[in-house]
């Protein structure tokens, strides 16, 4: 797993959905993406907005540094942009550490992953 891996999960999860973090270990990056998306609560009145974050994990499911925005298209002013990006970053931070299966943990460490967060259609 060299280079940048991409999570193929769109950020169109409903606000208020939670994911039981103490559930069975995650086996795939799709499951990791779904777990993080379940923690996502976009700001109210986000309009048609999206942000892509890049981040890496350690083998124990914790983050290796903070998530970084790599692309953002946010409706509104600078305050709205900051609020949207902060909410996406908070979803990643608040949802970790994740419980990873031993197989996934072996291949995940240090790789850069991206995940797009998209506001729900209004």
N, C-alpha and C positions, 0 to 999 in steps of 0.2 A: 504494500500500500504506500507507494512513494508519490510525492507530489500532492496536489490538492484534490481531495475527495469532495464530492458534492452530495448533499442530502437532497433527495428528490421529494421533498415535502413542501407543499404550499402552506402558507400561513393563514389559512382561512378557517381556523378553529373558532368556535363560538366563545365569547367571553364567559368567564365563570366556570369553565370546564376544568376539572382538576385531574391529576394523574397520581395514582397511589405509588409513591416513590419506593415503598417497601415491597413492591410486587416482585414477581419473578425476575431474574436477571435478564437484561436486554441482550439479544443475540445478533442483531443486525443494525446497521446505521439507519435504516428506515424506522426501526423501533426507537432508536435514540432520537431521531427527528420528531417522531410522534410524541414522545415523552416530553420533549422541550416545548413543542407547540401547545401541548395541553396546559402548560404553565403561562401561556401568552394571553395577556389581557391588553388589547390595544386601547389607547386613549379614546375617550368619547369624542365624537365629531372628527375622527381622523381623516375622513374623506377617502379619496382614492390614493392611498399611500402604501409604500413598501420600503423595506430596508433589508439588505443582505448583510449578515454578520459572519465574520471569520473567527474561528476559535479552535483550540486544541485541547485534548484531554490527556491526563496522566492515566496510567493503567488502573489506578484505583477509582476512576470515574470523576475525579475532581478536574477543574479547569487548570490549564497550564497558561496562566495569564488571563487578562480580561478579554472579553469578546470585542472585536473591532469592526466598525461599519466599513464595508467596502463599496457599497452602492446604496444610494438613498434617493427616493422620489417621494417627497412628503408635501401634502397639500397644506398651505398656510405659510405663516411667517417663521422666523428663526426659532421662536419659542415653541411653536408646534413641531418643528423639525426635531428639536432637542428632546421634547417630550416623547415623541414617537420612537426615536432611537433609544432613549433611556428605558422605555417600556420593553423594547425587544431585548436589550442587554440584561435587564432585570429578569426576564423570563429565563434566560440561559443561566444566570448566576443563581437564581432562587431554585432552580430545578436540579442543581447539582449539589453534591455528588450523585451520579447515577450508579446504579448497580449493574455492572457489566458481567456478561458471561466470561469465563476464563479465556475462551477462544477469541472473543471480540477484544478483551483487554490486552491480549498479546499483540494484536495488530493495530491498535488504536493510538498508542502512545506517540506523541509528538507530531502526528499528521495534522495538517490543517484542513478543517472542514468548513463548509459554508452552509448557511441556512437562511432562507428568505422568509420574512415576516410580512404579511399582507393584511391590510385592514379589511374587515368584512365589507361586502358590498352593501351599500346603503339604499 
